[in-house]
């Protein structure tokens, strides 16, 4: 059996163009231990003498071989998600700032907050993610386009104000992708007063398309739509149980758009002459491909255009029900993606069988501030090389992959 390692040793440079990300182990990563940091210091961190321990660990992995499966973990603190305490959506520290450090540091929480928030932008780096592990969610939208999100998180009632963005731009290196301005104080931080106390709803019955994982939605007087969706984007890969903070968290995500949402298309076939089950497709928005312009060594998009696609498998070798298989980004320049269900080596050294399932589910957060979208399909049987039907189907799928590739490198047939 060909062994496909999901973790390596040496960190490659940031990937550009249509090259996909590789599996990883020990990539630069950041976790906040024994304390939680919010836009406003939490009850655990109000004393200046309290310590927040930051762990910066690992810097290396090996480059991809042809038969290595691209893989990476989507975790708390990445540029595609909110902070660990559900209070925000800006990364705490970036690998670009940390470089290739390998160290453990402990700093006073007050000093850490002052250093961090002095350089954080006013708008959300991941434009849709608002909070994690929420309840009692409500959405109110004013006539002038300010959305008030009210919810409970960590035992506290939150009033969050978001505004200033609609739809998505097509990928460009000259402009930042659309993103909400977000005020977690309900208006006091930006407008100098608690806007949430006087905001009146002008958003009516929802008249938009059907959406997955919908919490609530409405249609504004100008015809645009607002929606809250809630799903478990961050999970441990390869059907493993949660092994770090944030795995399995329920993410609350806000969107605002007019017209169509992103289109996620996917097909199933086999690769390497029928040896492995294979998933391929493309992500587009209004007929234009959705892609970013580079990723970190861990596969985290370096810009607001990149989007992570998460693959779940149902009734597979991992067990009953839905389990997370892996995650990857759509490729530049055509928004295409390819994924093979192959064996993986876990960080502990365990060899995991291919996550071939009865069904598959592919999900991603929408481009810009558009809604999250999902594709779901029935799995295939193992390839039968002597079966004319399987031969003809695989030939059609290979032709389709060539068409989707549109001049870039196609998937392995």
Beta strands, then each sheet from edge to edge (+ up, - down):
strand 1: 29-33
strand 2: 51-57
strand 3: 103-108
strand 4: 129-132
strand 5: 134-141
strand 6: 147-153
strand 7: 156-163
strand 8: 181-183
strand 9: 214-219
strand 10: 225-231
strand 11: 251-257
strand 12: 263-271
strand 13: 276-285
strand 14: 288-289
strand 15: 308-316
strand 16: 319-329
strand 17: 336-341
strand 18: 344-345
strand 19: 351-352
strand 20: 359-364
strand 21: 373-378
sheet 1: 1+ 2- 3+
sheet 2: 4+ 11- 10+ 9-
sheet 3: 5+ 6- 7+ 8-
sheet 4: 12+ 13- 14+
sheet 5: 12+ 13- 17+
sheet 6: 16+ 15- 20+ 21-
sheet 7: 18+ 19-
end
